[in-house]
């Protein structure tokens, strides 16, 4: 299917980022919808401006892209002629279900529907749809306009060709779209990420190392090679026999709790919420918080664009 008009439902942080991604394809028009009349262009221009400062886009290119993003508070106006609709409202199951019920009444029969979620089941989100074959789950990573990965999730009833159409579109837009063949909690990457976080928090909880040391241990060892060498390829590189021997010894000692860490619970109950409050596993000044956020964006731009 040729996708040349995209509607994005929900003009929050992820919605604006997805709208920007769609403008990577010349000729694609984007309509960003929200129930509130908000100034989306200030944030979009800020993000484009950061990329412009790095020499990734010219001023003229940025202006042309912004002009292709239309904003509307009328769902029918935004979605009626769309080839593809990304829903990215906040994580509320009933709200998401109701939006797709409305979209099915508004859109063409061949319009593709994609829900963007990091934690919720696409199958449950599609429950009120009559035609589930045209529906997929997607998981964009934040910031959506920078992180390449998008997980495209097969929900119950999804037609395989629908998923392939979305993957082709996202790859054309410069993303790295991958297929998650089963609708499981955490999809692919979040399952691995939180398995790591569980072990990291457990190491702090057990007094094996403090929080700063845990982060440094990741950043200055396997974290450096992960962009080039994934875990399965790494296992093949060192040898499946060696991997088996290591797992046969070490797995019984790794954290396998099915509940959040008591340390995490204690921090939450005391209001030590991390960057939000200036204290979590560690304490942070506002300067350190700003440096971390800005440093992440600079790192991502350098990794992706070489700028």
N, C-alpha and C positions, 0 to 999 in steps of 0.2 A: 504494500500500500504506500502511495506517495503522501507523505505528511508535510504539509506546508502551512497549516494554520493550527496553532496550539493554544488551548485555554489552560490557565493555571488558576485553580480555585484555592484561595487563601493567600493573602499578601503579607504573610509574616516573613521571618528571616529565610526559611527554606523556600517559600513561594517566590520571593524576589530573586533568590539565587538560581532557581530552576528556570525562571523567565530569562535571566541573563544567559544561561547555558543554551537555551533554544535559539538565541540570536547568533550563535556561532555558525549557524547554517544560513548562508546568504539566501534571501528571499522568503525565509520563514517569518510569518507574522505571529505575534504573541498577544493574547489578551489576558491580563491579570485581573482577577475578580476578588473583591472582598465586600463583606456586608457594610463595612465602615468606609467612608470617603477619606482615605488617608493619602498623604504625599509619599508615593512610592519612589518618585524619581530622585529625591535627595539621597537616599541610601544607595540606589542603583548607580547614580553618577559618582558617588564616593568610591564604590567598589571598582567601577571602570576607571576612575581617576587614579586609583592606586596602581592598577595595571598599566595605565598610561604613563605614570611616572617611571616605571621600569622599562619603558620603551616597547611594550608588548602591543599596544594599540596607538594609533595616531589620534589626535583630537577629532579629526573628521570621521574616523571609523567609529569612535565611541559615540559621537553624536548621531550617526546613522543607526547604530544599534539601539540606542535609547528611543529613537523615533519609531522603531518597529514594535515597541512595547506599549500597548494601549491599556488603560485602566478603566474598569467599569464596576459599578455597584449593582448592575443588573445581570443576574446569572444567565438569563436567556440571551441577552446581547453578547455576553462573553463566550458562550459555549455552543450556540445553536448551529454554527457552520464549522465547528472545529473538527479536525481530523483526529486529534489526540487531546485528551483532557488529563492533566495531572491534578489530583486532589491532594492538597497539603494543608488542611486545617489541623488544629491541635488534636492530640491523641484522645478522642472521645468516640467510642464505638458507635453509639446511636447517632451522633452528629454525622459521622462519615457515611453510615448506612443511608441516612435520609438524603444526604447530598447526592449520592448515586441514584437513589430512587427518583429524585428530581431531574437529574441529568438524563436519565433514560427517557423521560417524557419530552425533553427539550432537544436532544441531539439526534443526528441521523442514526440509522440502524447499524451502519458500519463504523461509527466513531469508536475509537479505542479508548477505554477507561483505564487509568492507572492511579492507584492509591499510593501515596508516599508515606511510609511508616517505618520506624526503626524497631518497634516492639510488638505491634498488634498483628493478628492473623488476617492476611488478605482474604482468606476464605470466609471468615466471619464478617468482614467489612462488606463483602459482595452479597451477603445473604438476601437482601431485598431486591436484587437485580433479577429481571426476568431472563435476560440474555447474558449468561456468565462467560460465554466463550470469548467475548471481546474484552475481558477484564484481566488485569495483571496487578501484582504488587510491585512497587519499586522502593528501593532504599537508597536515596542520595545521602552522601556523607557531608557533614558541615565543616567548612563552608562549601556549599554546593557548587559555586562557580569556580572553585579551585580543586577540591579533591576529585581525582579522576573516576574512582570506582562508583558504579551504580549497580546494585543487585536487583535483577529482574526476577520476580518470584512467581512460579506457577501456583495458582490457587486452584481449589477444587472447581472443575468446569472450564478452566482456561484452555483455549485452543492454542496448541503449540505455535502455530504460525503467527498468532497475535503477539506472543512473547518475542518471536523472532523479528517482527516488524518494529517493536519498541527497541530491541537491542540494536537493530540496524540504524534507527533514527538517532539513538544516543551515541553510537560510535561515530556517526557522521557529524555529530555535534562536538566531537573531540573527547567524549568520555570513554572510560573503560567499562563497558557493560558486560556483566557476567550473568549466567543463568543459574538460579537456585531452583532445583528440580522438585523440591518438596517444601511445602509451607510448614516450617518448623520455627519455634521461638528462637529469635536471634539470627535467623537466616544463616549466612556463612561467616562473614567477618566478625560480627558482634559475638558470636559464640566463642571464637578464638580469642578475641580481645578480652572478654570478661573471664575466660579461663585464666588468662595471664593476670588480670587484676585480682582475681580471687587468691592466686598464689602470692602475689606481691603483698597484698594486705595481710595475709597469713604470716608471711616472713616478719613483717613489722610487729604484728600481734604477739608472735612467739619470742620477740626480742632477739632474733637472729641478726637483724640490721635495722637501722632507723630509716625513716621514709626517704630522706635525701639520698642515702646510700643505695637504696633499692632502685630509685630512678637513675642514678649514675651507672649502676651495674647494667641496666638495660641499654641506656644511651651509648655507652662506650664498649659494648660487646656485640651481641647478636642483633641489637637494634640497628647498628650501622649497616649490616649486610642485608637486612630484610627487604629493602627496596629492590635489591638485585637477586636475592636468593631466598625463595619461599621455603617453608618448612618441609614440604614433601620432596622438593628437589634436593634440599639439604640432606634429608634422610637417605636419598639415593646416592648423593655424593659421598657421604661417609660410609655408606654400605648398609643395606637392610639388616645384615647379620649383626653389625655393631649397634645399630639402633635397637634391635631386639634385646641385645645383651644389656644395654643401658636401661631400657624400660623394665626389663626383668628385675633389675636391682632397685631402681629409684622410684618407680610409680607408687609403691606402697607407702612411701614417705611424703608424697605430695598431698596438698590440701584437696579434699573431696567433699567438703561440706555442701549440703543442699540448701543451707540457709545463709543469709548475709552474715558477715563476720560480726561478733559481739563488739569489736572495736569500732566498726563502722556504725553500728547501732548506737553506741555510746556517744560518738561524735555528733551524730544526728540529733539525739535527745538533748545534748548540751548546746545546740545551736551553732556548733562549729562546722560550717557548711562549705568551707574552702574559700574560693575567690569571692563568693557572695558576702562573706563576713570577715574576710581577712585572716581566717584561721580554719584549718581543717586538720589533715595529718601534719601539716607544717603551718607556720605563721608567715604572712605575706604583707609587705607594704604595698601601697597603691602603685608605687613605681615598679615594684617587682611584678605585680599583676599586669600592668601595661606592657612591660618588657616581655613577659611571657606570651601575651596575645599577639603583640606586634612581631615578635621573633618567630612565632609559628607561621604567620602569613608570609614573612620574608623568606623563611625556609621553604615553604611550599612553592612559592613563585620561583625560587632558584632551582628547586628540584624539577619542577614541571616545565618551566620555560627557559631555564639556564640563564636567567637575568639576575 
